[in-house]
Amino acid sequence: MESQENSKINPFNRRTFIRKSAQIGAAALVSGHSYVYAGATDTIRVGLIGTGGRGTGAGIIDCAESSGGIELVAMGDLFQDHIDEVPSRIKANLEKRGLPVDEIYKVTEDSTFVGFDAYQKVIDSGVDMVILTTPPNFRPLHFKAAVEAGKHVFIEKPVAVDPVGVRSIIESSKLAKEKGLTVISGTQMRRLLSNRETIKRIHDGAIGDIVAGQCFRSGGAMRNWRTNEKVKQSEWSEMEYQIRRWLFWTWLSGDFIVEMHVHNLDVMNWIMNDHPVACVGLGGRQSRTGMEYGNVFDHFSVEYLFPNDVRVEYMGTQIDNYAWRGDQRVSGTKGSAILDFRKGIIKGNNPYTFEGESPNPSVLQYKEMIDSIRNNKALNEGEQIAESTLTAVIGRMSAYTGKTLEWDWALKDSNLDLSPPKMEFGTMERRPVAIPGITELF
């Protein structure tokens, strides 16, 4: 149920991924490296929770492409009409990748679940790991249930929409560590070789001490997203309508700074090797104003204060025909660097340009996950993605309210919980668009 991000700014296409026969495993041979996705004798049974575009067009498909021995054995969604379309969609997407459909797709009618409790039924169906691709508001609850049940978890970004949800993710991540469970987040940009090589050099001192940074991402307004559900049908309750249009309601998506641009802010935290200590933001809604776009903004600007008085400026838009750009830049005492998800460039005393190709990072993240499970060497990115999610959340909170926010207050003291009192179909308010200086801070 997660959005497919604007293709114009999504650099993770398949052209850099070199395939071989799926029956013997695929190998990506790039930049002198060999990434072999070979078949394995130990089967990993996967449950998919959330069967929208992300889960069925990327999630389970990328997982199956990454490693042999993957079986999709259960899936769940909130809506019957959505899940009815899933078997044919997943099979078609597996075929497009040249993957053996019958060896991977093992879901039956008895292991297909619908409703608010579908997530728990998937978790209880005998799976080894789950892929969480529901709207972000649901992820803290689903993650907690999966970890308590002893399941390995791939959790899409962002992992929450408010500080209460972030705290829940952190608690569940700590429990996952105690249990030796692998937790991987959908931050593909951390698997992009140009990012890894360039940021390694930054951390090794190639540009000296960082003194300032900038993060910029612009994209389209997503007006064509789920056009068949733009208008509320008479048989839908208000709750159902909002969940079907979840991308445009803050309580479900966190707004686009959280739902999409968490990728970019995550890279900035990675570069800085820390999280911000405070922020002040602004934003609004000028071009995407119709009721069908819920209550989200269409532009944000946030100044993040990092330790050592380093200030990083973030700018983001979802406005059609706006000047396109997407990159992260940092300046240091010995040079500067730019990363745009296709290349990395360092200028100054220690110049460097990444010139290689990369394995598909969306596939590589699953390979690293499956390898960690099979080798009993747990990886846990839960707290890392929780911090990046909170970075985006406090930027939105500041822009919505017009207040300067401190990280520690948001993490420890904020009571903001955007979830409705009851998670069930029925009546629900349409929360207004935030107005800085009027909207209250919790």
C-alpha positions as CSV (number, residue, x, y, z in Angstrom):
1,M,0.0,0.0,0.0
2,E,3.0,2.3,-0.1
3,S,3.3,4.9,-2.9
4,Q,5.4,4.3,-6.0
5,E,7.5,7.5,-5.9
6,N,7.6,9.9,-8.8
7,S,9.5,8.0,-11.5
8,K,11.2,11.2,-12.6
9,I,13.2,11.4,-9.4
10,N,13.5,7.7,-8.6
11,P,17.0,6.7,-9.7
12,F,16.6,3.0,-8.7
13,N,15.7,1.6,-12.1
14,R,16.9,-1.8,-13.4
15,R,19.3,-0.6,-16.0
16,T,22.3,-0.9,-13.7
17,F,21.4,-4.4,-12.6
18,I,22.8,-7.2,-14.8
19,R,20.7,-10.4,-14.7
20,K,21.4,-14.0,-15.3
21,S,19.0,-16.9,-15.2
22,A,16.9,-16.8,-12.1
23,Q,16.9,-20.6,-11.8
24,I,20.6,-20.6,-11.1
25,G,20.6,-17.3,-9.3
26,A,21.4,-13.8,-10.7
27,A,24.8,-12.1,-10.6
28,A,25.5,-8.4,-10.7
29,L,29.0,-8.0,-11.9
30,V,29.9,-4.3,-11.7
31,S,32.8,-2.2,-10.7
32,G,34.9,-5.3,-10.2
33,H,32.6,-6.7,-7.6
34,S,30.6,-9.9,-7.9
35,Y,27.2,-10.0,-6.1
36,V,25.9,-13.6,-6.5
37,Y,22.3,-14.2,-5.7
38,A,22.5,-18.0,-5.8
39,G,19.9,-20.5,-4.9
40,A,19.9,-21.7,-1.3
41,T,18.8,-25.0,0.2
42,D,17.2,-23.3,3.2
43,T,13.8,-21.9,2.3
44,I,12.7,-18.6,3.8
45,R,9.0,-18.2,4.1
46,V,7.9,-14.6,3.6
47,G,4.7,-12.8,4.5
48,L,3.6,-9.6,2.8
49,I,1.7,-7.1,4.9
50,G,0.3,-4.3,2.7
51,T,-0.3,-5.2,-1.0
52,G,-0.1,-1.9,-2.8
53,G,2.4,-0.7,-5.4
54,R,5.4,-0.9,-3.1
55,G,4.7,-4.3,-1.7
56,T,3.8,-6.0,-5.0
57,G,5.9,-4.0,-7.5
58,A,9.1,-3.8,-5.5
59,G,9.1,-5.5,-2.1
60,I,8.5,-9.2,-2.6
61,I,9.8,-8.9,-6.2
62,D,13.1,-7.4,-5.1
63,C,13.3,-10.0,-2.3
64,A,12.8,-12.9,-4.7
65,E,15.4,-11.5,-7.1
66,S,18.0,-11.0,-4.4
67,S,18.3,-14.7,-3.3
68,G,17.1,-18.2,-4.1
69,G,14.9,-20.1,-1.8
70,I,12.4,-17.3,-1.2
71,E,8.7,-18.3,-1.0
72,L,5.8,-15.9,-0.6
73,V,3.4,-17.9,1.6
74,A,1.0,-15.3,3.1
75,M,-0.3,-11.8,2.5
76,G,-2.7,-9.4,4.0
77,D,-4.3,-6.1,3.2
78,L,-7.1,-3.9,4.6
79,F,-9.2,-4.0,1.4
80,Q,-10.7,-7.0,-0.4
81,D,-10.8,-5.3,-3.8
82,H,-7.1,-4.4,-3.5
83,I,-6.0,-7.9,-2.6
84,D,-8.1,-9.5,-5.3
85,E,-5.8,-7.9,-7.8
86,V,-2.6,-9.0,-6.2
87,P,-2.0,-12.6,-7.4
88,S,-2.0,-11.7,-11.0
89,R,0.1,-8.5,-10.4
90,I,2.8,-10.3,-8.4
91,K,3.0,-13.1,-10.9
92,A,3.3,-10.7,-13.8
93,N,6.0,-8.7,-12.0
94,L,8.0,-11.9,-11.2
95,E,7.8,-12.9,-14.8
96,K,9.1,-9.5,-15.9
97,R,12.2,-10.2,-13.9
98,G,12.6,-13.7,-15.3
99,L,11.9,-15.3,-11.9
100,P,10.3,-18.7,-11.4
101,V,6.8,-17.9,-10.4
102,D,5.7,-21.3,-9.2
103,E,8.7,-21.7,-7.0
104,I,8.1,-18.3,-5.4
105,Y,4.4,-17.6,-5.2
106,K,2.9,-20.1,-2.7
107,V,0.0,-18.0,-1.4
108,T,-3.3,-19.8,-1.1
109,E,-6.8,-18.7,-0.4
110,D,-6.3,-19.9,3.2
111,S,-3.2,-17.7,3.6
112,T,-4.7,-14.5,2.2
113,F,-6.1,-12.2,4.9
114,V,-8.2,-9.0,4.8
115,G,-9.1,-6.5,7.5
116,F,-7.5,-4.6,10.4
117,D,-6.3,-7.8,11.9
118,A,-4.8,-9.2,8.6
119,Y,-1.3,-8.3,9.8
120,Q,-1.5,-10.5,12.8
121,K,-2.9,-13.4,10.8
122,V,0.1,-13.1,8.4
123,I,2.5,-13.1,11.3
124,D,0.8,-16.1,12.8
125,S,0.8,-18.1,9.5
126,G,4.2,-19.8,9.9
127,V,6.4,-17.2,8.1
128,D,10.1,-16.6,8.9
129,M,10.1,-12.9,7.9
130,V,7.6,-10.2,7.0
131,I,7.7,-7.3,4.7
132,L,5.8,-4.3,6.0
133,T,4.5,-2.0,3.3
134,T,1.3,-0.6,4.8
135,P,0.7,3.1,5.2
136,P,3.3,4.5,7.7
137,N,0.9,5.0,10.5
138,F,0.4,1.3,10.9
139,R,4.0,0.3,10.9
140,P,4.8,0.7,14.7
141,L,1.9,-1.6,15.6
142,H,2.8,-4.2,12.9
143,F,6.5,-4.0,13.7
144,K,5.8,-4.5,17.4
145,A,3.7,-7.6,16.7
146,A,6.2,-9.1,14.3
147,V,9.1,-8.7,16.7
148,E,7.2,-10.1,19.7
149,A,6.4,-13.1,17.5
150,G,10.1,-13.6,16.7
151,K,9.9,-12.7,13.0
152,H,12.6,-11.0,11.0
153,V,11.3,-7.8,9.5
154,F,11.8,-5.7,6.4
155,I,10.1,-2.4,7.3
156,E,9.6,0.2,4.7
157,K,10.4,3.8,5.3
158,P,9.3,5.9,7.1
159,V,8.6,3.8,10.1
160,A,6.2,6.2,11.9
161,V,4.4,9.6,11.5
162,D,4.7,11.1,14.9
163,P,7.0,11.0,18.0
164,V,4.8,8.4,19.8
165,G,5.2,6.0,16.9
166,V,9.0,6.7,16.7
167,R,9.4,5.8,20.4
168,S,7.4,2.5,19.8
169,I,9.8,1.6,16.9
170,I,12.8,2.2,19.1
171,E,11.5,0.0,21.8
172,S,10.6,-2.8,19.4
173,S,14.1,-2.5,17.8
174,K,15.7,-3.0,21.1
175,L,13.6,-6.1,21.7
176,A,14.6,-7.4,18.2
177,K,18.3,-7.0,19.2
178,E,17.7,-9.0,22.3
179,K,16.0,-11.7,20.2
180,G,18.7,-11.7,17.6
181,L,16.3,-10.8,14.8
182,T,17.2,-9.0,11.6
183,V,15.5,-5.7,10.9
184,I,16.2,-3.9,7.6
185,S,14.6,-0.7,6.6
186,G,13.8,0.4,3.0
187,T,16.5,3.0,2.8
188,Q,17.9,1.9,-0.5
189,M,20.2,4.9,-0.8
190,R,22.4,3.4,1.9
191,R,23.1,0.5,-0.5
192,L,24.0,2.7,-3.5
193,L,27.7,2.2,-4.1
194,S,28.3,5.8,-5.1
195,N,26.9,6.9,-1.7
196,R,28.8,4.3,0.2
197,E,32.2,5.1,-1.4
198,T,31.8,8.9,-1.2
199,I,30.5,9.0,2.3
200,K,33.2,6.7,3.5
201,R,35.8,9.2,2.2
202,I,33.9,12.1,3.9
203,H,34.0,10.2,7.2
204,D,37.7,9.5,6.6
205,G,38.3,13.3,6.4
206,A,38.4,14.0,2.7
207,I,36.6,17.4,3.1
208,G,37.8,18.1,6.6
209,D,35.3,19.2,9.3
210,I,31.9,19.7,7.9
211,V,30.7,23.3,8.4
212,A,27.4,23.4,6.4
213,G,25.1,21.3,4.2
214,Q,22.1,21.4,1.9
215,C,19.5,18.9,1.0
216,F,17.2,19.5,-2.0
217,R,14.5,17.4,-3.6
218,S,11.7,18.5,-5.9
219,G,9.1,16.3,-7.6
220,G,5.6,16.2,-9.1
221,A,2.3,16.6,-7.3
222,M,1.3,12.9,-7.6
223,R,-2.1,14.0,-9.1
224,N,-2.4,10.7,-10.9
225,W,-2.0,8.5,-7.8
226,R,-4.9,6.1,-7.5
227,T,-7.2,8.2,-9.7
228,N,-10.0,5.6,-9.3
229,E,-10.2,6.4,-5.6
230,K,-10.0,10.2,-5.8
231,V,-13.7,10.6,-5.3
232,K,-15.3,9.1,-2.2
233,Q,-17.8,6.4,-3.0
234,S,-21.1,6.2,-1.2
235,E,-20.4,2.8,0.3
236,W,-17.1,4.0,1.8
237,S,-17.0,5.4,5.3
238,E,-14.9,8.5,5.9
239,M,-12.2,6.4,7.6
240,E,-12.1,4.0,4.6
241,Y,-11.8,6.9,2.1
242,Q,-8.9,8.5,4.0
243,I,-7.0,5.2,4.2
244,R,-7.6,4.6,0.5
245,R,-6.2,8.1,-0.1
246,W,-3.6,7.7,2.6
247,L,-0.8,9.5,0.8
248,F,-2.5,12.8,1.2
249,W,-3.5,12.6,4.9
250,T,-0.9,13.5,7.5
251,W,-2.1,11.0,10.1
252,L,-1.4,8.2,7.6
253,S,1.6,9.3,5.6
254,G,3.3,11.9,7.8
255,D,3.2,14.3,4.8
256,F,5.6,14.0,1.9
257,I,8.6,15.3,3.9
258,V,8.2,12.2,6.0
259,E,6.8,9.7,3.5
260,M,9.3,10.3,0.7
261,H,12.0,12.8,1.6
262,V,13.0,10.8,4.6
263,H,15.3,9.1,2.0
264,N,17.2,12.4,1.6
265,L,17.2,13.3,5.2
266,D,18.5,9.8,6.1
267,V,21.4,10.4,3.8
268,M,22.2,13.7,5.5
269,N,22.2,12.0,8.9
270,W,24.5,9.3,7.4
271,I,26.9,12.0,6.1
272,M,26.8,13.9,9.4
273,N,27.1,10.6,11.3
274,D,24.5,12.1,13.7
275,H,21.0,13.4,14.0
276,P,20.0,17.1,14.3
277,V,19.6,18.7,17.7
278,A,17.0,21.2,16.7
279,C,15.1,22.6,13.7
280,V,12.9,25.4,12.5
281,G,10.8,25.1,9.3
282,L,8.2,26.6,7.1
283,G,5.9,25.3,4.4
284,G,2.5,25.5,2.9
285,R,0.0,24.4,0.3
286,Q,-0.5,26.5,-2.8
287,S,-0.7,24.4,-6.0
288,R,-2.3,21.1,-4.6
289,T,-5.3,22.5,-2.8
290,G,-8.3,20.3,-3.7
291,M,-10.1,18.2,-1.1
292,E,-8.9,15.0,-2.9
293,Y,-5.4,15.9,-1.7
294,G,-6.3,15.7,2.0
295,N,-4.5,18.0,4.4
296,V,-0.8,17.7,3.3
297,F,1.5,20.5,2.2
298,D,3.1,20.8,-1.2
299,H,6.3,22.6,-0.1
300,F,8.6,22.6,2.9
301,S,11.8,24.3,3.9
302,V,13.6,23.4,7.1
303,E,16.8,24.5,8.8
304,Y,18.3,21.6,10.8
305,L,20.9,22.4,13.5
306,F,23.4,19.6,13.9
307,P,26.1,19.3,16.7
308,N,29.1,21.7,16.4
309,D,26.7,24.4,15.1
310,V,26.5,22.9,11.7
311,R,23.4,24.0,9.8
312,V,21.8,22.0,7.0
313,E,19.1,23.5,4.8
314,Y,16.4,21.2,3.5
315,M,14.0,22.2,0.7
316,G,11.4,20.0,-0.8
317,T,8.4,20.3,-3.1
318,Q,5.6,18.2,-4.7
319,I,4.6,20.7,-7.3
320,D,4.1,20.0,-11.0
321,N,6.4,21.8,-13.4
322,Y,8.7,23.0,-10.6
323,A,12.4,23.1,-11.4
324,W,13.7,19.6,-10.8
325,R,16.6,18.8,-8.6
326,G,17.6,16.1,-6.1
327,D,20.9,16.1,-4.2
328,Q,22.8,16.4,-0.9
329,R,25.7,18.8,-0.6
330,V,28.1,19.4,2.3
331,S,31.0,21.9,2.7
332,G,34.0,21.3,4.8
333,T,37.2,22.9,5.9
334,K,39.2,21.1,3.1
335,G,36.6,20.7,0.4
336,S,33.0,20.0,-0.5
337,A,30.9,17.0,-1.7
338,I,27.8,16.4,-3.7
339,L,25.7,13.2,-3.9
340,D,22.8,12.9,-6.3
341,F,22.0,9.1,-6.1
342,R,23.8,8.4,-9.4
343,K,27.2,9.7,-8.6
344,G,29.4,11.1,-5.8
345,I,31.9,14.0,-6.3
346,I,34.4,15.4,-3.8
347,K,36.2,18.7,-4.6
348,G,39.1,20.3,-2.8
349,N,42.3,18.9,-1.3
350,N,41.2,15.3,-1.9
351,P,39.2,15.2,-5.1
352,Y,37.2,12.1,-6.0
353,T,34.6,11.1,-8.5
354,F,32.7,7.9,-8.4
355,E,32.7,6.5,-11.9
356,G,31.5,2.9,-11.4
357,E,28.1,1.2,-11.7
358,S,26.1,-0.2,-8.8
359,P,24.0,-3.3,-8.1
360,N,20.4,-2.4,-7.9
361,P,20.2,-1.1,-4.3
362,S,16.6,-2.1,-3.9
363,V,17.6,-5.7,-4.5
364,L,20.8,-5.5,-2.6
365,Q,19.0,-4.5,0.6
366,Y,17.1,-7.7,0.5
367,K,20.3,-9.7,-0.3
368,E,22.0,-8.3,2.8
369,M,18.9,-9.2,4.8
370,I,18.6,-12.8,3.6
371,D,22.3,-13.3,4.0
372,S,22.2,-12.1,7.6
373,I,19.3,-14.4,8.4
374,R,20.9,-17.5,6.8
375,N,24.3,-16.8,8.4
376,N,22.7,-16.1,11.8
377,K,24.4,-12.7,11.9
378,A,21.5,-10.3,12.7
379,L,21.5,-6.8,11.2
380,N,19.3,-4.2,12.9
381,E,18.6,-0.8,11.4
382,G,15.5,-0.1,13.5
383,E,16.9,2.7,15.6
384,Q,18.8,4.2,12.6
385,I,15.6,4.5,10.5
386,A,13.7,5.7,13.6
387,E,16.1,8.6,14.0
388,S,15.8,9.5,10.3
389,T,12.0,9.3,10.5
390,L,12.1,11.6,13.5
391,T,14.3,14.0,11.6
392,A,11.6,14.3,9.0
393,V,8.8,14.4,11.6
394,I,10.2,17.3,13.6
395,G,10.7,19.2,10.3
396,R,7.0,18.8,9.5
397,M,6.0,19.6,13.1
398,S,8.0,22.8,13.0
399,A,6.6,23.9,9.6
400,Y,3.0,23.1,10.7
401,T,3.2,25.1,13.9
402,G,5.8,27.7,13.3
403,K,7.8,26.7,16.3
404,T,11.5,25.9,16.8
405,L,11.8,22.3,18.0
406,E,14.5,20.5,19.9
407,W,15.3,16.9,19.2
408,D,15.3,15.8,22.8
409,W,11.9,17.3,23.5
410,A,10.3,15.6,20.5
411,L,11.9,12.2,21.3
412,K,11.2,12.2,25.0
413,D,8.3,14.6,25.8
414,S,6.1,15.2,22.7
415,N,2.7,13.6,23.1
416,L,1.8,13.9,19.4
417,D,-0.1,10.8,18.3
418,L,-1.9,11.2,15.0
419,S,-3.8,7.9,15.2
420,P,-7.6,8.2,15.5
421,P,-9.2,7.0,18.8
422,K,-10.5,3.9,17.1
423,M,-9.0,2.1,14.1
424,E,-12.1,0.9,12.5
425,F,-14.3,1.9,9.5
426,G,-16.8,4.6,10.4
427,T,-17.1,8.3,10.8
428,M,-14.0,10.4,11.1
429,E,-13.1,14.1,11.1
430,R,-11.3,15.6,8.1
431,R,-8.5,17.3,9.9
432,P,-7.8,20.8,8.5
433,V,-4.6,21.9,6.8
434,A,-2.1,23.1,9.3
435,I,-1.6,26.9,9.7
436,P,1.7,28.0,11.1
437,G,1.3,30.1,14.3
438,I,-2.2,28.6,14.8
439,T,-1.8,24.9,14.7
440,E,-0.9,23.7,18.2
441,L,2.2,21.8,19.1
442,F,1.9,18.6,21.1
